[in-house]
């Protein structure tokens, strides 16, 4: 692996990890919000 490939990996991996975390958090909030709505009814 060359230095450029390592550099791109160090930039891409954190971005992907943050994106996945935000996506999971958004989905979790939506599911929890729907459950609270159904419980109130």
C-alpha positions in Angstrom: 0.0 0.0 0.0 1.3 3.4 -0.9 1.2 6.5 1.3 -1.7 8.0 -0.7 -3.9 4.9 -0.2 -3.2 5.0 3.6 -4.1 8.7 3.6 -7.4 8.2 1.8 -8.2 5.3 4.2 -7.6 7.5 7.2 -10.0 10.1 5.7 -12.7 7.7 4.3 -13.1 5.3 7.3 -14.0 8.0 9.9 -16.4 9.7 7.4 -18.1 6.4 6.8 -18.2 5.5 10.5 -19.8 8.9 11.3 -22.3 8.6 8.5 -23.3 5.1 9.6 -23.6 6.3 13.3 -25.8 9.2 12.3 -28.0 6.9 10.1 -28.5 4.4 12.9 -29.3 7.2 15.4 -31.8 8.7 13.0 -33.5 5.3 12.4 -33.5 4.6 16.2 -35.1 7.9 17.0 -37.8 7.4 14.3 -38.6 3.9 15.6 -38.7 5.1 19.3 -40.8 8.1 18.3 -43.3 5.9 16.5 -43.4 3.5 19.5 -44.2 6.4 21.8 -46.9 7.6 19.5 -48.5 4.2 19.4 -48.3 3.8 23.2 -50.0 7.2 23.7 -52.9 6.0 21.5 
